[in-house]
Amino acid sequence: MASPQGSRAPLEFGGPLGAAALMLLLPVTMFHLLLVARSGPARLLGPPPYLPGLEELWSPWALLLCLTWLGLQAALYLLPARKVAEGQELKDKSRLRYPINGAWGLGPCVELRALMLTALLVGLGVSAGLPLSALPEMLLPLAFAATLTAFIFSLLLYLKALVAPASALAPGGNSGNLIYDFFLGRELNPRICSFDFKYFCELRPGLIGWVLINLALLMQEAELRGSPSLAMWLVNGFQLLYVGDALWYEEAVLTTMDIIHDGFGFMLAFGDLAWVPFTYSLQAQFLLYHPQPLGWPLASFICLINAVGYYIFRGANSQKNTFRKNPSDPRVADLETISTATGRRLLVSGWWGMVRHPNYLGDLIMALAWSLPCGE
């Protein structure tokens, strides 16, 4: 019989030392990128233009705004769902249930959900005088507040996992090393009643927050220059499509590795709450401080690149999700597969017969289209 230690998954990211380094390097990298995007030369390599002091990073108002945003998205998450989906089978053979209300449901009428209700509330706030265009000036303290929130949240998740049953632990987050387990996450699906923290953070506050930051940057550019540039419109439009797609196909996240394999610790909490909204909006941040001329012929070509990337991304992800949910589905039943050492089967035909990771290829092509409006 294998020992408990021997049954654990091998350590990733260089073990405890690598996890500790990443907990430092990820926030440092995020703040470096935020500082570089607004600097004159905007050089990625090299030291940051300056080192902000604590008085520039810490703001109780930024923390309050961050917590209010999380509270709003949590309230929208708790709205009655039009559809409830089952997750993948767990170690104890059970399946968790998840509310599907991130975007809208299809039925006799269109049902507004988290994304649309957020847009409605923000629109009402702006019409009532909410200074959304002032948000870009608060990005540093907001990023600091989000990072602080991620650390505290991860600590609470770690403490909760100490009393979780063995069947609830993630394959890789129960090494016995505090630093490593804190980083990777001990519990697979931490919940309080029906509120699933990982599922909530995966799609709601970070992704919708990314769209909100982009919109604020667009509005500030309109105030500074009279109207948003074509480059800013493209970046906002492309990235809104990406977020809208994630929420429209919300149920597909239930078959991703984040949900079915990775524990919920600092790695995912920081990524969802801080890294996504503040680094994925870098193109719009750069364009606010470094306006770029863009003509319609080149803009049309960039749109074509994004459309090709999206076509590959959506086709590959839909095929992967269908196969993981039901390999006997007629849409994927005829595809060729191979067995792995763990007994799982991998697709080697369809989109996966053309390239090893077609979903990542689509992602990369779209990321190129997001960056091209920023110039050379």
N, C-alpha and C positions, 0 to 999 in steps of 0.2 A: 504494500500500500504506500502510495506517495505521501510524503509529509505535507502539512499545510503550507509550509514555505515553498515546497517544490511544486505545488499546484497553482501557485500564483503566477500571473503573467510576467514575462521579463520586463525589467525596468526600461522606460523610454526616456528620451531627452537627456541622456547622460546621467540618469539616476538623481539622487538628492542634490548633488552639486550642480548639475545642469538645471534642475528645477529652481534652485535658489537663484542661480544666475539669471534665468528667464524672468523670475518675479521682479528682478531689478531692471533688467535690460528692456523688457517690453514697455513699461511706463516711461523710461528714459527715452526710448526710441520715439514713442508717441509725442512726447513734449518737444523733442528735437525737430520732428517733422512739422509740428504746429508753429514753432518759431521760425523755421526755415521758409515756410510757405509765405509768411508775411514780411520776410526780410528783403532788402534790395536785391542782392545777387541771387538769392534763392538757391544756394548751392547745397546739394544733398550731402556731399562728402565734405568733411572738414568740421571744425567746431561750430556750435550754434552762434548766431550773431551776438547774443548776450545770454547771461544766466538770470532768469527772473528770480526775484526775492520772494520770500514767503508772503509778503504783503500783496504781491501781484497774483499769487496763486490761490491764496485762501480768501474766500468770501462767504460769509454765512448766507447771503442771498443766493449765491450760486448753489450752495448745498440745499437750501430750501427749494429752489427751482428744480433741482435734480430729483429730490424726493417727491415733490409734487407731481412731476412727470411720471415717475414710477407708480405713484398712487393712482393717477388718471388711467394709465394703461392697465393696471391691475383691476380697476373698477370695470373697464371695458371688457377685460378678459372674463369677468364674472357674470357678464350679461347672459341671459338664457341663450343657449346655442341652438341654431336651427338643425345642426347635425352633430352627433357625437360619434367619433371614430375610435376603433380599438387599435392599440399599439401591437408591436410584435410580441411573441410569446416570451415570457421571462423564465428564469431558472426554475421557479416553482410552478411552471406551466400556466400561470395566470396571465391575463392581459389587462393592461391599464386602459382606461377610457379617457378621451381627450375632447374638449369642446372645439368645434371648428367654427370660429367666427372672426378670424383676422381680417378678411376682406368683405365678402358678401356671399350669400348663398343663392343658388339658382332655383327657382320655383315659380309659382304663379306670379310673384312680384319680386322685385329686387330688394333684398334686405340689407340695410346699411349695417356695417359692423365697425370694427376697431379703426381701420384706416379711414373710412369715410366719416365716421363720427369725429375722429381727431381733426380731419380737415374742416369739418363744419364748425367745431369749437374754435379752432385757430382763426378761421375766417370771421366768425362773430367777434372774436377778441380784437382782431386787426381793425374791423369796422368800428369797434367801440374805442379805438385809440391805443390798443396794445402795441408798444414799440418793438415789433418783431425785428426790425432792421437793426436794433441795438444789440441783438444776440451775438453777432460776430465779435464784438468787443469783449464779450464775456467767455470766449472759447477756452482760454487758459484756465480761469477759475472753475469753469464748468467741467473741464477735463480732469482737474485736480479733485473736484468733488466726486466725479464718477469713479475715479481711481480709489479714493478713500472708501466710497460706498462698496466697491467691489471687494476690497480687502476685508472690511467688516462683515459683509455678507458671506464671504468665503469662510471666515472664522465661524460664523453661526452655522453654516452648512456642515463644517467639519465636526463641530460639537454635536449637532443633530445626528450625524452618521455614527457617532460612538455608541449610540443606543439603538441603532437600526439592526434588524436581524441579518444574519449572514447572507440570506437569499436576496437581500436588497442591495448588496454591495456591488460595485462595478468590478469588472475583471482585473483592471490594472491599478485601482486606487486604494488597495488594502495591503500595501507592502509592509506596513509596520513602521515605516519612517515618517515622522510627523511632517517634515518639510515636503517630501515627495507626495504624500497623500493629500496634504493641504493644496498643493498645486494641481494635481491631477483630478482630485475629487474622489472621496470614498464611496459615496452613495450614488447609485445609478439614476434613480428617479426620485429625488427628495420631494416630499409632498406634505402639506398640511390639509387634511380632509381631501378635497378633490382638486386643490390648487397645486399644480405641478410647476415648481420653480424653474426647472431647466427648460421645459416646453415654453413657458411664458417668456423667459429671457431670450430664448433662441430667435424669436421672430418679432416681438412687440417693441420694447422700449428702444433698443438700439437701431433697428432698421427704420422704424417710423421716425425716430429722432434724427437719423441721417437725412431723411427727406426734409424735415423741419429746418435743420441747419442749412441745407442747400437753398431752401426757399428764403431764409433770412439773408443769406449772402446775395441772392438775386435781388432782393428788395433793397439792400444797402447799395448795391451797384447802381440800381435805378435812381436812388437818391443822389449818389455822387456824380453820375454821368448823364442823367436825364432819362435813360432807359437801359434795360439790361442788354448786354452784348449778345450777338448770335452765338458766340462760343459758350456763354453762360447758359443760354436757353438749351443748347444741345446737351451740356453736361447734366442740367436739371432733368431734362426729358429722358435721357438714357437711363439715369439712375432711378428715376421714378418708375420707369418700366421694370427695372430689375426688382425693386422692392414690391411693386404691385404684383409681379409674377410670383414672388415668394409667398405673398399672402393669399393670392388666388389659389395657388397649389399648396396651401398650408398643410393639408393632410400628408403630402409627400415627405415632409420633414420627419415623420414618424418612422421612416425606413432608413434614415441617414445614420452614419456612424456616431454622430454626436448624441443621438437619442438612444440608440440600441446598444452602444458599446462604451462610450466615454462616461466617466463619473462627472459629477458637477462640482467642480472646485474652482480655484482661482483662475485656471487657464480659460475655462469657458465663461466664467462670470466677468472677468476683465475684458475678454474678447467681445462679449455681447453688450456690455454696458458702457465701455469706454473706447476700445479699439475701433469697433465698427463705426459709431457715429462721428468720431473725431478724426480718424485717418481716412475713412472712405470718402469723406467730403473734402479731401485735400485739393482735388481739381478745382472745385468751386472756390475754395479759399485762395488758391493761387491766382485765379482769374480776377478776383476782387482787387488784389494788390498789384497784379501784373496783367493789365488788359491786353488781349491779343486780337489783332485784326483777322477776320475770317470771312471769305467770300462765299457766295452760294454754291459755286461749282465744287469747291473743296468740302463745304459742309454737306453737300449731297453725297459725295464719295464717302465721307465719314459715316453718314447715316447708313449707307449700304454695308459698310464694314460691321457696324453694330447689328444690323439686321441679320447678316450671315452668322455672326457670333451667337445671337439670340436663337436663331433657328437650330444650330447645332446643340446649344446648351439645353434648350427646352426639349428637343427630340430625344437626346441622350438621357436626360434626367427622367423624362416620362417613361421611357423604355425600362430604365433601371428600377424605378419605383414599381412599375407593373410587375416586373419579374420577382422582386423581393416580396411583394404582397402575395402573389399567386403565380408560381412558375407554370401552372397549367392554363393560365389565361390564354385564349386563342390568339391574342396579339403577340405573344412571346413564346408560345408552346413549341413552335417549330424552330426556334433559335438554337444554335449549337452551344453547348456548355462543357466545361471541364470540372472535375472534382478537385478539391483542395485537401490538404492534410487534415483539416479540421472537419471534413465532411460536407462543407458548403460547396455550392456549385457557382461557377463564375461564367458570365456570358463571354463568348468568343466570336460571335457573329452579330449581325445587325450593326448598330453604331459601334459596338465593341469589336467588330471584325475589321473596322477601318483604321482605328487608332486605339492605343491602350486606354487612354482616359479621355473620351470625347467630351464628357461634361466639363472637364477642366480646360480643354481646348476652346470650347465655346466661351467659358469664363475669361480666358486670356485674350481672345479676340475682342470681346466686349470691353475689357479693361483698356485695350489699345485704343478703341474708339472713344472711350471716356477721356483719354489722355491727349489724343491728337489735337483737340481744340486749344490745348495749352501751348501750342507752338513747339519750336525746336527744343 
